[in-house]
Amino acid sequence: MSKVLHPIEHKIIKTLKETPNISHDELAKNAQLTIDQVRRGVEWLKYKNLVEVHESEVSFASLGENGKETAEKGLPERRLVNYLAKHKVCTFEGARIAVLEDEFNAAISNARQNGWIEITKGQTSNIITLKDNITNSPEEELLSILTNKIPVSEIKNKSAFESLTKRPNFILLDSIKTTVINLTQQGLDTPIPLTESHSTDAILVRAIDVEAPAPEVFAARSHPLQDVINEVREIFVSLGFAEISGNLTQSSFWNFDALFTPQDHPAREMQDTFYIKDTSASKIATPNQIAKVSESHKKGWHYNWKLEEAKRMVLRTHTTCVTIRHLADNNPDEARIFSVGRVFRNEKVSYKHLVEFNQVEGVVVGKNVTLRDLMGLQREFYYKMGLKKVKFWPTFFPYTEPSLQSMVYNEKLDKWVELFGMGIFRPEVTMPLGIRNPVLAWGGGIERIAMLKFALDDVRELYNNNLGWLRSVAKCP
Amino acid sequence: MPVVTLYFNRLQKLLGKKTSQEKIISTLPFIGLDIEEQTKDHISVEYSPNRPDYSTDYGIVSSLQGLLGIKTGMPKLKIKKGKYSIKVDPSVRKVRPFITSIVAKNGKLDNETIRQIIAMQEDLHNGIGRRRKKASIGIHDLDKIKFPLIYTTVNRGHKFIPLASSSEMSISEILQKTDVGAKYGNILGTSQKIPIILDSIGNTISFPPIINSNLTTVSKTTQNLLVEITAVDKNAAEDALSVVANTLQDAGFSIFSTKISGANNSTPSLNSRRMVLEVDLVNKILGLNLSTSTIIASLRKSRLDAISKGNKIICTIPRYRTDIFGTMDLVEEVALGYGIQNLEPTIPQSVSIGQKNKITKALDSMSTIMVGLGYFEVLNFGLLSKEVQYDLTKRDSSKMIFVDDSKSQGHTILRDSMLPGLIDTLSRNIHETYPQKLFETGVVFSKVSNEIREEIHLACVCAYNDVSFSEVKSILQSVFKTGFGLQCITQMTSTLMFSEGRTANIIMNNKTVGVIGEISPDVINNFKLRIPVAGFEVKLTGLIFD
């Protein structure tokens, strides 16, 4: 616990050392602090175990309506004897006028009890004899005390108090909760600086509680998924790859036909692919490209290829359409290119599927590139992502042959996870587009990598834009 | 992708050599199967639709035998000449022009074999058959049939007892009242001519592509089978038939031919093919230096036949391997037979210099500046709901771009602006501390005549009690001045999304490039936000990159 005390705390301790057992109000008055400062300071000190706060309930007595009136006018017995002394009256009948009728009996009785009068039997009526040396009765003394509210416990003459309490509306009783603040032993032992520093130094640095929590601020940042995309980009660039980009909306020609996906292939159905209503591509490719691709389909798949079908606009289902178009239009003999961006699938959104996600794809063109090179590039890429164990399994993609999928070992999950797919573009894809050398290609979803990195098990969390998460997730977990 | 369930006890029996369960499990991925689920007695694997022969355990066992070295080379399909025939009536030409068939005799069916065969039939229907549209398969009890058969057409009033029914139904009734009728009836369209297979005494055998007749139901006691496949594509029909024929042969049946004639139909041969493979090509693509004999051994492990001829290899490919188009497919077969795990990765030599493209660089800078100004980046979808994009934001929906048949209600239109998505993001964060400052960069879409145009935008919103037009204008000025040395002007405008008198067009380089303003209280209400919001959106394409 920090031993650095705030000036308010010092003032409170100092005041309590002088006057222990006082309330917040008294403390505020004595320490010359506002009530708020006192409340806050006492809380801090309580937390640091330097003060104790005791709460107790105390009964108070004060005068009621009749009590106040009587305190001014005097008790009936006092008014009686005053009258007697003034008017030298000595009969009951003569004395009755001195007080109210219903007070008379009590006045006589109390005056006698107080030893102020003596009563003897006369011939026709009783005779009152006023005594000398009439002193104040205990009730009278109590009445004068009670003009101020006092705790019941401070009243010494209990019988006088009882007598007054019996009289209607004489005494008001109420209880008040009080807090009393006191120093603990630790508090008593805490040294107080003799004076608040009135140093002549120009700059004055006061120690503060450096261990106390500070208010939270949120550093603005790029989206965690964007960070992963950027990281993937950096790795490709560091491996000598140049970035290419293309539209999210594509003709079916580049998304499917150019990749040797037959026009009746299930992947082209609306169940899987988003077609855009009331749109059509006017110029999809060069006449030569269209003719060659159409020929390749007729030869490989034995069906009647339709241009209209190739013109239908889709939201691209992979980034490969961008890659293949770049290769077809530029026809490089050697190249290292990559592309990253959104792709779309007509799926029901769930914890593992989104309709829209990011894909990255890398391509190497070269006269002598091999399947083993493709595996090596893959291993290098994962190594840079911090994934050290990689293995390869055969798989199938419509536009690559041979095709492999990579499995990487995830240390956190302690299991093998399927990541990027890869392969060498089929001759049925490259030949019609005039691409002469082998094309190594690989790619996959980036969300999967982000989920591993941020330990998410629901892919939707990446697009919820939950500010609580964005403000708290570590940039470099 | 289709899934097959494999029982270990059956696999071990079919493999023909004692093989441990662990060995089987660890080999499955290397013939291209993904393990989906594993229990004590079975394993479920997913296969690629290009390998329809993997639709039963028989086909999978054949590949496992190869890779494990139990049996190598091409499994031979022996078709004996049968005395069965099907005649085709020319009337089928316009509805479903092709039929092909074989007969399988003297087999023994148990429950698991029947289950495997039915699963194969379904997978073939969905794959090669394109949900029965292109080809569909009927498997019948041969002994209930009087040959020759005729494949012809009838009208919709034709009646017979369909499979799993006890009473006669007309074609129309079958199409309306049965599940398969409702599901596949649309394949026949409105055609009055309905394809049908009748036997020599007029019994209905099958109503393709919908349902078989009850007469020829296959059960555990069935010993002899007729397989018929009708199709709109002859090649597809024979592809499917070759898979069925090989599977039934593996299941212990003897295969006999069915003579088919009439209306351009013919008896299927199901012959193997030959292909020439160059040793150099294999080594060039795989990056290896394999000898001819190693390549031949590898091909044989992939269940193909191969012999050497000089520097070339003559390869024989069974009919059911419809996935093999050309020599590159054979290279893959070599790789698989050789073992993918035996390929050591290498790094190719290259002197190329990597770089990001211009758009990425500009957007990276944009992001750095927005973050520096205290704005959080968020990511929304380009495909979102009409409600958010137009209704709640009171925006003009006359040029809305829809996608067809979206499976998700929240993703039906392409965004033409990013502010609605950002306001929606604010509405989902009302329990979080304010101020909330968000930005996004991304693609928005517009339609010009019939073509889609794509542009990249920057948008941001700021929400808290004291937000004002001038605060976001300060941000706007700062972003473009610091980032790109651009001055911007704002000119009063009016739209429903913003408060009247608190919104302006953004002008840079003498072009209107965006809009800025305080979001109208109505829109804020629509999103159940209880806090003022201001923001702007700027078209970056054509401004800071092309």
Boltz contact constraints between the chains, C-beta under 6 A:
constraints:
  - contact:
      token1: [A, 220]
      token2: [B, 371]
      max_distance: 6.0
  - contact:
      token1: [A, 220]
      token2: [B, 374]
      max_distance: 6.0
  - contact:
      token1: [A, 220]
      token2: [B, 375]
      max_distance: 6.0
  - contact:
      token1: [A, 220]
      token2: [B, 376]
      max_distance: 6.0
  - contact:
      token1: [A, 221]
      token2: [B, 371]
      max_distance: 6.0
  - contact:
      token1: [A, 222]
      token2: [B, 367]
      max_distance: 6.0
  - contact:
      token1: [A, 222]
      token2: [B, 377]
      max_distance: 6.0
  - contact:
      token1: [A, 223]
      token2: [B, 377]
      max_distance: 6.0
  - contact:
      token1: [A, 223]
      token2: [B, 379]
      max_distance: 6.0
  - contact:
      token1: [A, 226]
      token2: [B, 377]
      max_distance: 6.0
  - contact:
      token1: [A, 237]
      token2: [B, 354]
      max_distance: 6.0
  - contact:
      token1: [A, 240]
      token2: [B, 350]
      max_distance: 6.0
  - contact:
      token1: [A, 240]
      token2: [B, 352]
      max_distance: 6.0
  - contact:
      token1: [A, 240]
      token2: [B, 354]
      max_distance: 6.0
  - contact:
      token1: [A, 241]
      token2: [B, 354]
      max_distance: 6.0
  - contact:
      token1: [A, 242]
      token2: [B, 355]
      max_distance: 6.0
  - contact:
      token1: [A, 243]
      token2: [B, 356]
      max_distance: 6.0
  - contact:
      token1: [A, 243]
      token2: [B, 357]
      max_distance: 6.0
  - contact:
      token1: [A, 243]
      token2: [B, 360]
      max_distance: 6.0
  - contact:
      token1: [A, 245]
      token2: [B, 357]
      max_distance: 6.0
  - contact:
      token1: [A, 247]
      token2: [B, 454]
      max_distance: 6.0
  - contact:
      token1: [A, 248]
      token2: [B, 443]
      max_distance: 6.0
  - contact:
      token1: [A, 249]
      token2: [B, 452]
      max_distance: 6.0
  - contact:
      token1: [A, 264]
      token2: [B, 130]
      max_distance: 6.0
  - contact:
      token1: [A, 270]
      token2: [B, 404]
      max_distance: 6.0
  - contact:
      token1: [A, 270]
      token2: [B, 405]
      max_distance: 6.0
  - contact:
      token1: [A, 274]
      token2: [B, 403]
      max_distance: 6.0
  - contact:
      token1: [A, 275]
      token2: [B, 404]
      max_distance: 6.0
  - contact:
      token1: [A, 276]
      token2: [B, 403]
      max_distance: 6.0
  - contact:
      token1: [A, 277]
      token2: [B, 402]
      max_distance: 6.0
  - contact:
      token1: [A, 277]
      token2: [B, 404]
      max_distance: 6.0
  - contact:
      token1: [A, 279]
      token2: [B, 450]
      max_distance: 6.0
  - contact:
      token1: [A, 279]
      token2: [B, 452]
      max_distance: 6.0
  - contact:
      token1: [A, 280]
      token2: [B, 450]
      max_distance: 6.0
  - contact:
      token1: [A, 300]
      token2: [B, 325]
      max_distance: 6.0
  - contact:
      token1: [A, 302]
      token2: [B, 235]
      max_distance: 6.0
  - contact:
      token1: [A, 336]
      token2: [B, 352]
      max_distance: 6.0
  - contact:
      token1: [A, 346]
      token2: [B, 407]
      max_distance: 6.0
  - contact:
      token1: [A, 348]
      token2: [B, 407]
      max_distance: 6.0
  - contact:
      token1: [A, 349]
      token2: [B, 408]
      max_distance: 6.0
  - contact:
      token1: [A, 355]
      token2: [B, 383]
      max_distance: 6.0
  - contact:
      token1: [A, 355]
      token2: [B, 408]
      max_distance: 6.0
  - contact:
      token1: [A, 355]
      token2: [B, 411]
      max_distance: 6.0
  - contact:
      token1: [A, 356]
      token2: [B, 381]
      max_distance: 6.0
  - contact:
      token1: [A, 356]
      token2: [B, 383]
      max_distance: 6.0
  - contact:
      token1: [A, 369]
      token2: [B, 348]
      max_distance: 6.0
  - contact:
      token1: [A, 370]
      token2: [B, 287]
      max_distance: 6.0
  - contact:
      token1: [A, 371]
      token2: [B, 286]
      max_distance: 6.0
  - contact:
      token1: [A, 372]
      token2: [B, 287]
      max_distance: 6.0
  - contact:
      token1: [A, 372]
      token2: [B, 343]
      max_distance: 6.0
  - contact:
      token1: [A, 372]
      token2: [B, 345]
      max_distance: 6.0
  - contact:
      token1: [A, 372]
      token2: [B, 346]
      max_distance: 6.0
  - contact:
      token1: [A, 373]
      token2: [B, 346]
      max_distance: 6.0
  - contact:
      token1: [A, 373]
      token2: [B, 348]
      max_distance: 6.0
  - contact:
      token1: [A, 375]
      token2: [B, 345]
      max_distance: 6.0
  - contact:
      token1: [A, 376]
      token2: [B, 345]
      max_distance: 6.0
  - contact:
      token1: [A, 376]
      token2: [B, 346]
      max_distance: 6.0
  - contact:
      token1: [A, 376]
      token2: [B, 347]
      max_distance: 6.0
  - contact:
      token1: [A, 379]
      token2: [B, 345]
      max_distance: 6.0
  - contact:
      token1: [A, 392]
      token2: [B, 340]
      max_distance: 6.0
  - contact:
      token1: [A, 393]
      token2: [B, 29]
      max_distance: 6.0
  - contact:
      token1: [A, 394]
      token2: [B, 32]
      max_distance: 6.0
  - contact:
      token1: [A, 394]
      token2: [B, 336]
      max_distance: 6.0
  - contact:
      token1: [A, 394]
      token2: [B, 340]
      max_distance: 6.0
  - contact:
      token1: [A, 396]
      token2: [B, 48]
      max_distance: 6.0
  - contact:
      token1: [A, 396]
      token2: [B, 50]
      max_distance: 6.0
  - contact:
      token1: [A, 401]
      token2: [B, 328]
      max_distance: 6.0
  - contact:
      token1: [A, 401]
      token2: [B, 329]
      max_distance: 6.0
  - contact:
      token1: [A, 401]
      token2: [B, 332]
      max_distance: 6.0
  - contact:
      token1: [A, 402]
      token2: [B, 332]
      max_distance: 6.0
  - contact:
      token1: [A, 402]
      token2: [B, 335]
      max_distance: 6.0
  - contact:
      token1: [A, 427]
      token2: [B, 328]
      max_distance: 6.0
  - contact:
      token1: [A, 463]
      token2: [B, 379]
      max_distance: 6.0
  - contact:
      token1: [A, 465]
      token2: [B, 378]
      max_distance: 6.0
  - contact:
      token1: [A, 465]
      token2: [B, 425]
      max_distance: 6.0
  - contact:
      token1: [A, 467]
      token2: [B, 429]
      max_distance: 6.0
  - contact:
      token1: [A, 467]
      token2: [B, 432]
      max_distance: 6.0
  - contact:
      token1: [A, 468]
      token2: [B, 432]
      max_distance: 6.0
  - contact:
      token1: [A, 470]
      token2: [B, 376]
      max_distance: 6.0
